[in-house]
Amino acid sequence: MGSDDRELIEMFLEETRERLEAIEPALVELEQATTAAEREHLLNEIFRHLHSTKGSAGYLNLDNLVALVHAAEQLADVLRKGAQLQTEHIDLFLQATAAVKAYLVSLAGDTAAPGGLDALTAALQSAAAAAQGGKPSPTVAGPTTESSGAATGGGESEGESRQSSDADLSGSTVRVPIHVLDRLGRLAEEMLVTRNRITTLAASLQDMELTGASKKLSVMVSELQDIAELTRLQPLSHLFGQMPRVVRDAARATGKEVELVVSGGQLEVDRRILQELRDPLVHLLRNAVDHGIESPERRIAAGKPSRGRVTLQASREGSNLVIEVSDDGRGIDFEAVRAKAVERGFVAAREATSLAEAELANLLLRPGFSTREQVTEMSGRGVGLDVVAVRMQELGGNLTIRSVTGQGTTIRMTVPTSVSVVNTLVFTARGYLLGIPYDVVQEIVLIDRAQIEHYGEQDAFRLRDQLVPLFTLDRWPDRGPGSSQRDRHYVLVLRGQHAVAGLLCDGIARFEELIVKPVGNVIRGIESVSGLASLGTGEIVLILEPEKILAEAGLASTRLAEERARLSAGEHGQPVAVDTASEDDLAERMVLVRGYGEQRYALPVRLVSRIVRFAPGELAVFGERVYLRQEQALIPLIDLDRALGFGSGGVEQGGIAVLLKADTLECGLVASGVVRIGNVAARPEPSDRHGVTGLLNLPDHVYLLLDVPTLVYGQLNRLFSTHAAGLSVAGKKALIVEDSAFYRDALETTLRRAGWAVLAAGSVEEALARLAEHRDIALVITDYMLPGKSGLDLIQAIRSGESGVRPSVPVVVLSQYLQDQDPDGAMAERLRAAGADAVFAKFDEIEQSELLQHLGQLVSAGTREVGSASGVAGDEETAHVLAINLGAEVFGISIDRVREITTLDSVTPTPVDQAGFLGLANIRGEIVPVFDLGGVLRRPALAGGRSVDVVTLTGLGPLVLRGESIRGTIRVPASELREPAGNLGAVAELVPAVATLPDCLLQLVELEKLAGACLGRRQDLS
């Protein structure tokens, strides 16, 4: 039995145990009920639990259990429809629950199912038939005894059997919604931040009692943080289960025989870490098959089995997770690596001869390094292991390589198992509040300006017996005027791999344990900032990546020793020449490609995720839209020649696709072939062509240096127009109303894989609360049989406008009841008449793919027209917006996308220079980017300091827009909306419609495009 099947069974056992615990007391109450209404209510509850249990058992193909529960369900249905209840019926129900418990015990222990189920099933069927015909129930002692004896092993009493079953089924786990666990985690993080604040206050007040209480609180919060982290953990098997397919496909593509051996899948890691590990693992496994494993012929010639072996192994070391990808292939050809490093200019020829194998292995982690001469889909793209190494650094881990020639290679990844809690030194520099892991800080020194020595353009200071190179964040905009004129500076002496360097800063705040979160969309382009953290004061700390900071200053650890030697040579007055425009300063790794005509193009390697070669048969063409067909996605392609106006292109002929990750969307730039991948040190000449930032005059040709963001966003806006965007369900919210957690979880997983954002509820009351809270829900999927009110009641509440969500939201009914208890379709018709857009039976009537297609069509077709009898106008007839004043102008944002309106106390500056970007704000523990709406829309700056902040929800995450004041909420009839007159230039996409109001012109802002303009076009300071 696979791990996935075992997890489904465990979920089924837990849910069914809970249902049995609800059925048994209901049966006892049913026997004592005195009124018809009370009996009807209890029978309905018993019927619902039996019905749901049968559906779950059917999903797992437990046929004999399905038959037993179905027979009990039939008897309950007959009784709730008016048949006379007898004591024998209660006995049969209780014996059925005992038999189900015994069956669950066998299922949990993976043993044979108990006997006697068929006899008990027959007794239940006979009782149902007799009750329906108005006859007394037949004697059921025979089958009952047989069932009981079989279930208990024959010799145990019924009481002992029940005790054994209960003991074996007592659950050690409970199901909790993920959003509850996430909220617990966020609260634990906020408590950690608050604890730090209290500890600081206790120390400053010097109150012994308060200090003692803060220490006790510190211990408790640390323990709570540990427990909260445990709730985020998921087994690695969820990820490892996808890897056999990756290895199989890679083996077939390369014509090799490879088996994958997996171990350690039971280990658990944070869900976020699990998601981030997928792409690196795919890279490593493909490399192992392509680079490591030999062809069957070569393996046999080398005395090895024809079938190669790749091992994927996970283990735990302290608080870290270690994942090793090993192969028994040829190993690394270190001489080939040495030769290629010299050929591509990574090292000098003289230096290369002295490099050890470990140093040569580290060269494989350099961006763009590959020993392959030809670019293929599998390798030679110049982007591979360096991507994995960078991802490990982002996760706070590392990557190492071991290889033995002729025996194989092992690549070892070490990552933390949960969200990082980092011991951090917090300091200030150039107006920024910064943090750096203090395990890389050797010491902190306070120096005078006179102690700084100048060697050309390199500053240094003397630390005891050595000169230490100094650097600042001079590539970042200065947010603290006058900070560079200080007479005294703190220096953080940072330990590199080979030497040390000093970072000049303005002040030291404190050492603090901080929860470091990933950077958001706004500052992701700044590689030297690896994360964000919040202080108890609400301030936001930018966490620096030490190696990247050193690299920005030209003092990467591999050059620090050289820099120290250079400074030492120049300290006796020897002049040190500095070339301010050296090739090292200008050089950048570029992918150079040729178009289908005469043109050639260049783009930075750092923007490229991979390069694939494709044939015409791998394309999907829909008019002007061309997609590359991949295993898990259709990737839109942009023909460079066609997009830049150099002819009709040639994507239909095949070629290469340079794949990029544009925010959350993968896309590809198409050309006929790759010229080369390497360093380009030429200074670009200016270009006035749209989509081209400059011209590179290289020896072999003139290359157009692409303005990739402008080109990609311009083409995607054209390819995916607003009409086509409405056809996508990606990110849209669906509400599942289903009391069976088993079926609800299965359906939720299916919808999430299709791109939906999913909410869930177990009853009509809970569903109405969800609808009131999330007014942007695009689809409701409900069962008919629910505890308390039914799915019919929910549909009526939605269509009448009572739910708070738009009355026209599509509603789909999925119910097993309609198949079992509604043969003539009367209930299905009632549901449709009440407003259900579609009605299906679970499992049997519609395949999963058909269901997903139907749901997508319902949402993309627009909103449902609500009959005039309801008296409720559909939302498609009006635009409900929040109006924001900017001077004399008024702008509107859809009210459904507004989370709250506030006035922020402070905004933390960042190094990003972008129109309208103000910085980051801490909103109840959540770090959110803040933009001046006027600045983004090219309007004059706010006057008089008056402002209001609107927190909006976008597809790229929360976003704060700052305006002058709030005018109010306005409903504008769709008939009064029109396109704006005049030429608005670049702002036209952001303001697609206007409406004339009695006292102003309302300009409607397209929030998603505004978010794309704010968060999508980032300035790269790395």
N, C-alpha and C positions, 0 to 999 in steps of 0.2 A: 504493500500500500504506500503510495507517495505521500510526501509531507503535506501537499495541498489537500489531498483527500482526507488525511487525518485531521487537518484543521477544520474542514467542513463537518466532519463527524463530531468533533469536540463541540463545535458551535451548535450542532443539532442536539447533542446530548444535553447541553446546558439549557437550551430553550425548552426542550420537551420536559425536562425535569421541572422547570418553573411552571409549565402548563399543568402538569400533573398535580403540583402543589396547589394550584388554583381549583382544579376539578374536584378533588376529594372533599374539601370542606363545602363546596357548593352542593355536592351530592347529599351530604349530611343535612344541610339546610333545606334542600329540596324535599327530603323525606318528612321534615317537620313543618313545611310551609302550610299555611292555613287558607290563603287566598289564591284565587286563580291568577291575579296579576303577579304575585310573588313567584308562583311556580313558573309562569311564562318567562319572567325575567331570568330566573336561575337556569331554566332549560336553554334559553338563548345563549347565555354565557357558556354553558357546557358544550352546546353545539358549536359555538365559535372556536373554542379551544380544540375540540376534536377535529374540526374542519381544517384549522391551520396545521395541526400535527400531521394530518393525512397528507396535506400538500408538501410539507417539508420532507416526509418520508418518501413520497413519490419522487421528489427531486433527487434523492439518493438511491432510487430503485430498490427500496426495501419492500418488496412486493407482499410478503406475508404479513408484515406489520401494517401496510396500507390496507389490506383486506380486513384485518381485525378492527382498525380504527374506523374504517368506512362503515362496517356493520354497526358499531356503537353510534356513529354519527346518524345512521338511518333510524335507529331506535329513538335517539334524541329528537330527530326531526318529526317523527310520527307523534311523539308525545307533545311536542310544543305546538303541534297543529290541532290538538284537542283530544287525542286518545287518552284513555284513563290511565293514570300512573298507579303502578302496583309496587309493593315492597320487593317483589322478585326482580323488578326492573333495576331498582337501586343496587341489589346484590350483583346483578350482572355487570352494571357499570363499574362497581368497585372491583370485581374480579378482573374486568378488562384493564383497569388502571394498574392492578397488581401484575398482570401479564405483560403490560407494556414496560413496567419498571424492570421486570426480569429480563425482557428483551434488551433493554438499554444496558443492563449490567453485562450481558453477554457481548453486546456491541462495544462497550467500553473496554472489556478485557480481551476483545478479538477472539472470542470463543464461539462455539456452536450455539445457534439460537435455541431457546427452550422449546420443548415439544408441547403439544396440546393446543396450539394456537388455532388450528383448523376447527377443532371441536368447539372451542369457545366462540369462534367466528360464526359457525353454524347456529349455535344457540342464540346469539344476538340477532341473526337474520330471522330466525324462527319467531323470536319474541316480537320483532318489529312487524312481521307479517300478521301475527296473531293480534297485536294491538291495533293495527290498521283495520283489521276485519271485525274488531269489537269482541274478539274471543279472549278467554283467559290465557295467560302466558303458559306455555308448556313447561314441564319440569326440566330444570337445567342442572340438577345436581350432578348427573353423570359427567357431562363435559366440564363442568366447573371443577370437580374434583380432579379430573385428569389434567386440566390446565394448571391447577394449583400445584399438584404433585410434580408435574414436569418442571415447572418453573422453580421449585424449591429443592429439587433433587430427590423427592419422594419421601425422605424421612423427617424433614423439618416441619414444624407446625407453621400455620399461616402467620402467626405473630413473629416467629423467628424469621420467616421469609421476608416479611415486610421490613424488619429491622436490618436484615442483611442487605436488601435492595437499597434502603435509605442510606445505609453506611457507604455502600459502593458508589452511590450516585451523589453523595454530598459534594457540592461543587466547591472547588478551591478558588474559583474566579467568578467575577461578575462582569457583565457588559456595561461599559460606560461610553457614551458618545465621544467621538474624538474631540469635538469642540469643547466638551467639558474638561478633558485632559489638557488640551491646549491652554484653556483658561487657567487651570491650576498651575501649569508651567509658567504662564505670564505673571500670575500673582506671586509665585515663588521668586521670580526674577525681580519684581518690583519690591518685594520684601527685602531681598538682598541689598538693593540699592538704598532702601530706607534704613536698613540696619547700618550701612556704612555712614549714613548721615547722623544717626543717633550716636554711633561710636565717636564720631568727630565732635559732636556737641558735648558728650560726656567728658571727653578729654579736655575740651576748652573750659568747661565749667568747674572742673576739678572737684566734683562731688563724688565721694567714695561710694555712696549708696547707689547713685545713678550709674557709676562706672561698673559696679558689680552686676547690676541688673542688665546693663548693655552687654556684658560678657556672656551672661546666661542666654540672653536673646540671640547673641551671635551664634552660639552653639546650636540653639533650636532652629534658627533659620538655615544654617548649613545643613542640618539633618533634613529639614523640609525640602531644601534644594535637591538633595540627593534623591529623596523619594519622588519628587516631581520629575527628575531626569529619568527615573525608572519607567514612568508612564509613557515616555516618548519612544521607548525601545521597541524595535521590531526584529524578528529573526532574519539573518542573512539569507536564509533559504528563499525568501521572496525575490531576491536579486539573483542568487546563484542558479535558480531554476530557469532563468532566461539564457544562461550562457551556453548550454549544449547546442542550442540552435546556432549561436554565433560561430562556434567552432566547426560545426557541420558545414555551414555555408562557406566558411573560409576554406575548409579542406576541399570542398567540391570546386570552388573557384580556382584553386591552385593545383588540382589533380593529385592530392595527397591523401594518405590514409592516416587519420588521427582519431584517437580516443581521448575523452576528457574525464579526468578523475577529480571528483569534488569532495571536500571534507570541511567540516567546521560550520556548516550551514545553520546549526542550532544556536550559534552565538548571536547576541542581540546588540543592535546599535541604534542610535538616534535616527528617526525617520528622515531628517534632512540629510544626514550623512549618507544614509542608504541611497537616496536619490542622486546625490552628487558622485557616488562611486560607480554608477553604471557606465558612463562614457569612458572613464579611464580603464575599466575592466575590458570593455569591448576593444579599445586600442591595444591593450597588452595581449589579449588572446589572439587577435588577428596578427599581431607582430610575431607571436610565438609560432603560429602556423606558417606564416609566410617567410619570415626570416630564419626561424629556428629549425623547424622540422624539415628534414631532407626528403627528396622524392623517394618512393619505395625502392627504386633501383639502386640509388646511392646508399640507402640504409642497408640493403642486403649486401652490397659490396663492402660496406664498413663493418659487417658482422653483426648488424642490429636487426631486430624484427622489422618487417616491412611496414608495420603500423606504428606510427609515432605516438608518444604519450605526452599530453599536456596536463599538468596538475594545478588545480585551483584550491588553495588551502587557506583557511582562516584560523587564527589563534589569538589569544589575548596576552598582552604583556602589560601588567599593571593596569592603568586606566586607558591604555591604548589598544586599538585593534590592529593586528598585523595580517595583511593579505599577501600571499606569495603566489606568483604565477611562474611555474617552472616548466621547462620542456627538456626532453632527452635528445635534442638535436645536435647540430654541428657546433654550437657555441659561437661566441663572437670572434670574428677574424680581426684581431687587434692590429695586425699589420695593415689591413685594408682601412681600418679606422684611422690609423696614423697617416697613411698616404692621403686619404680624403680630407683630413683636417688641414694638411699642408696645402693641398690643391685649392681648397675653398678659403684659405686665409685665416682659419681659426687660430693657428699657431705657426710660428716660424719653423723652418726646416731644422735649424739647429736645436731649437727647444723640443721639437717633436721626438728626436732620437732619445731624449732622456726621460720621456713620460712613462710612468709605470702603467700597468694594466688598469689599476683603479682609476687613474687620471684619464686614461683613454675611454674607459666606460662612462665617466662623467661627461665627456664630450658628446656622447649620444643624447644627453639631455639639453644640449644647446639648441636654440630655435633654428629650424631649417636644416639641421644636420641629417643627412641620409647617405648611406653607402650605395644606394640604388642609382643607376644612371638614367633609367627610364621611369617616367611617372605612370603608375598603374592605379587601378581602383584600390588595390590592397596596400601599396607602399610607394616610396619614392616621392611623396608629396611634399616633403620638407616640413610637415607638421605631424608630429606623432608623439614621441616620448616627452618632448618638451611640454606639450599640452598636459600630459599626465603629471609631470613634475610641478607645473604651475598650479594645477588643481589641488595637488597634495598640499602645497604651501597655503593656498586659500583656505583649506580645511584645517590648517594648523599641524600638518603632518610632514612627512618627507618620503623620498623614494631612493632606493639604492639598488645597484646592479651587481650580481656576481655571475661569472661565467668561466667555464673550463672548456678549452678547445676540444672538440670531438665528443664532449659529454653532455653539454647543454647549458642553459642559462636560467637564472632565477632572478626575477624582479620582485622586490619587496616593498610594499607600501605600508606605511605606519600612519594611522590617523586616530584622532580622539574618538571615543564612542558616543559622545554627546556634545551639546552646545558648549562652546569654550567658556570656561571661567578662568580668566587670566590674571595673575598677579602683575599689576601694571604700575609703572611710574607715570604719574600725570604731571605735565609741565606745559608752559606757554612759550610760543615763539611766533613772531610776526603777526600777532593778534589772534592766533589760533589756540584752542585748548586741545592738547595732543596727549597721546599715551603711547608707551612703548613697553613691551614685556621686559621686566627689570632683570630677567636672567641674562639678557645680553648687555646690560649696563655694568661695566667694570667698576666705575667710580664716577662721582660728580665733583667737579672742580670749579671754583669761582676764580676768575682771572680778570685782570685789568686790561684795558685796551692796549696799554703799552707792552703787554706780554705777548701780543700777537705778532709774529714774524711773517714777513712777506717774501715769497720766493716766486717771482713772476706773478702769475695769477693765482697761485696756490698759497693759502695762508696756513700757518701752523703755530703750535705753541709747544713749549718745552715742558714735558712731564718727567720730572726726575732726570733720568739719563737718556731719554729719547725724545725725538721730535714727533709730534702727533699731527697728522693732517687735519685741518679744520674744514667744516663745510656748514652751510646754512640752507634753509629752504628758499633760496633766492629765486627759484623757478616758480614759486607760488606768489600770487598777488599779496602785497603787504596790507593786512587788515588792521595793523596797529601803528598809526603814524608816529614817527619819532623813535620807534623801538630800535632802529639800527644805530641811533646816536648815543646809546647808553655808554657810560664809561666802564661799567662792569658787566660781565656776562657769565652765566653758568655754562659749563661745558659738560655734556653727557659723553663720557668716554665709552664707546661701544666696542665690544669684542667682535672682530670678524673672524673668518676661518683661519687667516694667516697673520693678521696684524690688527691694529686698533685704529680708530678714527674718532674725532671729536665733533659733536653736534652742538653748535652755539644755540642757546635758548635764552629767553628773557627771565624766566622764573620757574621754580619747582613748587608744585602744588602739594602732592602727597603720594605715598604708596597706597594702592587700594586694590582690592579684589573686585574685578569687574566682569560682568557678563558681556561677552563680545558677540555682536550679531553681524550678519553679512551686510555689506554696504548696499545701499539702494541704487535705483537706476541712475540717479543724478550724478553720483561720484564714482560709479563703477569704472569709468575711464581713467581714474587716477590710480595707477597700479601701486603706488607707495602707501595708499590707505587700504588696509586689509580688513577693517571692520569698524563698527560704531558701538559705543557704550554710553549709558546714561548714568549720571551722578545723582545722588540724593537731592541735590539742589535743582534738578531738572536740566542742568547743562549737559551738552552732548560732547563726548570725547571722540576725536578721530584717532583710531588706533593705527600706528605706523607699522609697516613691514620693514624691518631693519635692512635686509639685503636690497630691497627695492630703493630705499632712501639712499643707501650708499651708491647704488648703480646710477641714480639720478645725478648724484654729485660727481660721477666719474670715478668713484672710489670703491667699486665692487671688491669683494674680499680677495679675489684673485689678483687685483692690482694694488692692494694696499701695501704689500711688501715692497713692490717696485717704487711706489710713491714715497715710502719712507726712505728707501735708498737714494732716490733722486733728491729728496730734501736734505738728506745728510750730506750728499755731494755738494749741494749748493750753499750749505750753511757757512762756509769759509769765504764767502764773497764771490764764488764762481757764478757767473751769469747763467740763468736757466731760461732757455728759449721756449717760448710758448706760442704755438701756431693757433690763432683764434679760429681759423677756418680749416682745421685739419680734416683729413678724410674720416678719422674716427668719430669726429663730431657730426659729420654729415651722413655717414654710412647708415643704411637701414636695410634690413632684409626685405627683398621685394620678390613678388611673383611676376615674371614677365611673360606675357602671352601674345599670340598673334591672332588677329581677327580673320574673318573669311576673305577680306579684301587685302588692301595694302597696309591697313592700320595695325599698330601694335600698342599694347596697353600695359600699364604697371599698376600694382596695388600692394600695400604692405602685407607681409606674411602674417603679422599679428592679427589681422582682421579675418584670416582664412581659417575655417575649421577643417576642411579637407578638400581634396581635388579628386574628381572621379571622371573616368572616360565613359561615354555613353554612345550607344548605337541608336539609329532612328526607331527601332522597335521598342526601345525603353521609354519613349515619350508618349505623353497623352496630350493631344492638341484639341483645344476647344476654341475655334475662331482665332483670335489673337493671343489667347492664353496658351502657354506651353508649360507642361509640367514634366519633371523627371519622376518616373515611377520607382519608388523605393519600397522596402519591405513594410515599413510602418507609416509611410506618409507620401503625399504627392508634393514635390518641392517645386515652387514656381521658378521659372528660368527667365533671365533677362539677356537677350542677345545683344552684346555690346555694340556691334556694328549698327544694328537697327535702332537701338535706344539712343545712340549718339548721332544718328543721322548720316551714317556712312554707307548707305545702301540698304538692301533688303536682308542682309545677314545670311545665315546658313544653318540655323539651329536644326532644321529638319534633316540635314545631312549627317548629323552626329558630330561629335567633337569632345571637348572637355568642359566640365562645369566646375567652376571655382565656388565652392559652397561657403556661405557666410552665415553667421548667426546674427540676424538683425533683431535685437531685443528678443522677443519670444518666438519669432518667425524665422525658420530656416529658408534661405533662398539661394539661387546660384547665378553667377555671371558666366555667360557662355562665350567661348572662343573656339578656334579650330585646333589649337594646340598650345603646349607650354614651350617657351623658348628656353628659359632657365629659371632657377630659383637661387638667389644669392645676394651679396652685398651690393648696393648701388650707392655711390658716394657723390654722384653728380648733383649740382644745385639746379632745381627746376626753374625753367624760364616761365614767365607769366603766360596765362592763356585766358582768352575771353569766351571760350566755348562752355556752355552750360554742362555741368557734370564732369568737367576736367579742371583740376587745380593747377596744372602746370605741364610743361614739356620737358622731358629728360633727353638730352642729346648724348646718347651712348655710342660707342664706337660702331656697333653693328646696325643701329637704326635710331630714329627718334620715336620715343615712347610717350604716350599720353598718360600722365599720372592721374588716375581716376579720383574724383570726389565721390567716394563710395556712398556716404550717407545721403547726399543729394540725389545721386543716381538711383539708389535703391528705393528711397522713400518716394521719389517722383514716379518711378515705374510702378511701384506697388499701389500707389494711390490711383494710378490709371488702370492697372489690371484688376484691382479689387475696388470697384466703385462702391458708392454707398448702397446702391441697389443690391450688388452681389454680397456685400458684407451682411445684409439682413438674412441671407440664406444660411449663414454659419451659426452653429449653436455653441461655438467655443466660448466658454466663460459664462454663458447664460444660466440662470438659476432654475432648477427644477425641484419641486417639493414632492416627496414620496410620502403618502399617508397610508401606512400599513402597520398593523399591530404585530405581525410576525417578524421578529427581528432577523430571523434566518432569511426569509425571502427579501426583506427590506435591504439587508446588507448585500445580498447577491445582486439585486437590481441596482443598488447604489454603485457597486463596483462596475457594472456594465455601463452605466451612464457616465461615470467619471472617465472611463477609458474612451468614451466617445466625445469627451470634451466638455461635458456639462459640469457646472458647479451645483452640488446636490445638498439639499436640506432634507430632514426627515422628521416625521411625527408619527406617533402611535395611536392617536385618536383624533376625532373631529375637533375637540376643544383645543388640543395642542396644535392642530393644523391652523385653526383660526388665529391663534396667537402668533404663529410663525408668519402667516400672511400679513398680519398687521405690522409685524416688525420688519419684514422684507417686502417692500412694496414693488420691487423690481422683479419678482418671480415671473418667469416666462412660461411655465408649464406646471400643471398639477396632475400627479398620477395617484389615484386612490383605489383602495379596495372597497367593495360594497359592505362586507361584513366587518364592522369595527366595534370596539367596546363602547357601549352607550349609544350615541347617535350613529347613523349609518352614512355611507358614502353619498346616498341620495340627499341627506340633510346637508352635507357639505356643499354639494353642487348648488343646491337651492340658496344657501347662504352666500356663495360667491356670486351667483347671477343676480341676486337681489341687491348687491352692493354692500352687504353687511360686513364683509371680511376685511375691507380696507384696501385690498388689491383691486386692480381694474376688473370690472365685471366680465370683460371679454376674454380673460386669460384662458387659453385652451385647457380643457380638463379631459383626462383619459381615465377610464375605469378598467382595472385589471382585477378580475375576481374569479376564483375557482367556483364560487357559489353559482355563477351564471351557467356553468357547464353541468354541475351536479343537480341543482335544485330549480333550474329555470328552463326546462326543455322546450317550452313553447315560446320562449323569448319575451314574455310579458314584462319581466323586470328590466330587461335590457331596453325595451321600448320606453318604459317609464324613465329610465336614466337619460336616454337621449332626449326625451321630451322636456326633461328638467334642465337640459343644457350640456350634457356630456358630448364632447366632440367625437369620441370614439369609445367603443366598449369591446373588451376582449376577455376571453377566459385565460387564466394562467396556464402556462406550460404547453397546452395542446394546440390552441387555435392559431398561433402566430409564432414564427421563428424570431429569434433574437434580432437578426439583421433586419428583418422586415419591420419589426417593432421600432428599432432605432430610426429607420428610414421614415416611417410614418410619423414619429414624434418630430423629426426635423422638418418634415413638410408642414405639419400643423403650425409650428412656430414661425417658419419662413413665410407661410402664406399670409401672415398678418393676424390681426385680432378678429375675433368672432363678433359678428353683428348681434347685438342684444335687442330683442324684440321691443317694440315701442310700448308694449303693455307693462314692461317693468318700470318704465318711467326713468330709466337711467341712461344717460347719453354715453356712448363709447368714448374711451380716451383718445381714439384715433381722430376725433373731431376737434380736439383742442390740444394746445401745448401748455402744460403747467410748468411755469418757470419761477425761479427766484431772481428778482431784479436787483442788480448791483449798480450803484452810482459811481461813475468815474468822472469827476468834474461835471461838465454839462451833458455828458453822454450816459446812456443807460444800457447795460448789457444783461442778458438773461441766460441762466443755466438751468437745465432741467431739474426740477425739484426732486425727482427720484434719485438723482445722483449726489444730493447734498446730505452729508452725514450730520453736520452740526455747524453752528455759527458761533464764533468766539473772538476774543482779542488776546493774542499771544503776549505773554510777558516778555519773552526774549526769543531771539533767533540766533542760532550758532552759525558763524561764518564758515565757509569751506573754500578751498582753492579754486573752485570753478568760476570762471568768468563767462557769464551767459546773460543775454538780455532778459531782464526781469527776475533772474534767480537771486533770492535773498539769503538762502541758507537752509538750515535744518531746525526743526522744532520738536520738542518732546511733548507729545499729547498723551498723558496718562500712560507713560511707559512705551509708547509707540513713536518711533522716529520717522518724521514725515517731512518731505521737501516743501519749501515755502516759495511761492512766486508772486511777484507784483503783477496783477492782471493788466494794469496799464503798460508796464514794461514789456510784457509778452506781446501785447496788441499794438506796440509802437505808439503809445499815447504818452503825454507829458507826465512827469513824476507827480505824485500826490503833494498837495500843498497843505501847509498848516499842521502836518503831523497827524491828521485824523485818519483812522483806518479801521477796517473790520476784516476779520479773517474767516473765510468759508472753507470748511473741510469737505472736500469732494471725494467721491469714489470713482476710480477709473480702472480700465483694464490693466494699466501698469501699476496699480496700487493707489493708496490714498495720496491726495495732493491738496495743499493749502493754497487758495487764491486770495490775495489781499486786494481789497477795494477800498473806496472812500467811506461808503455807508450802504446800508440795506434799504432799498425802496419798498420792498414787500414782495408778496407772491402774487402772480398774475396768471390768469387763464386767457390764452389768446386763441380764438377760433382759427382753425387751419386755413380757412378761406381768406383770412386777412394776412397770411404770411406771403411774402414775395422776395424775390432775389434783390440784393442791394444794388442800387444804381451807382454808376461811376466805377472807376478803377481803384480797387482796394489793394492791388498788388498781392504780396505774400499773405496778407491778412484775409484775403477772400475765402480761402479754404477754412479758416477758423470761424468766420461769420457768414454762414451760407444763406441766412434768411433774416429779414427785418419785418417789423410790424409798426404801423403808425398808431400810437395811442393818443388820447385827447391832449396830453400835455408833453409828450416826448416821442422820440423814435426809439423803439426797443430793438436792440441788435442781439439776435440769438447766437450763442456761442456753441460750436460743435465740440463737446468736452473731450471726446476721444482724440480728435485731431489736435486739440489744444494740448492734451497730455503728451501726444507724440512729438509736438513741437518743443515742449518743455523737457521731456525726459528722453526723447529719442535722438536728438542732435547734440551730443555732448562734446565739449572741447576736451581733447586728449592731451593731458599735461604730463603723461608718463614718458 
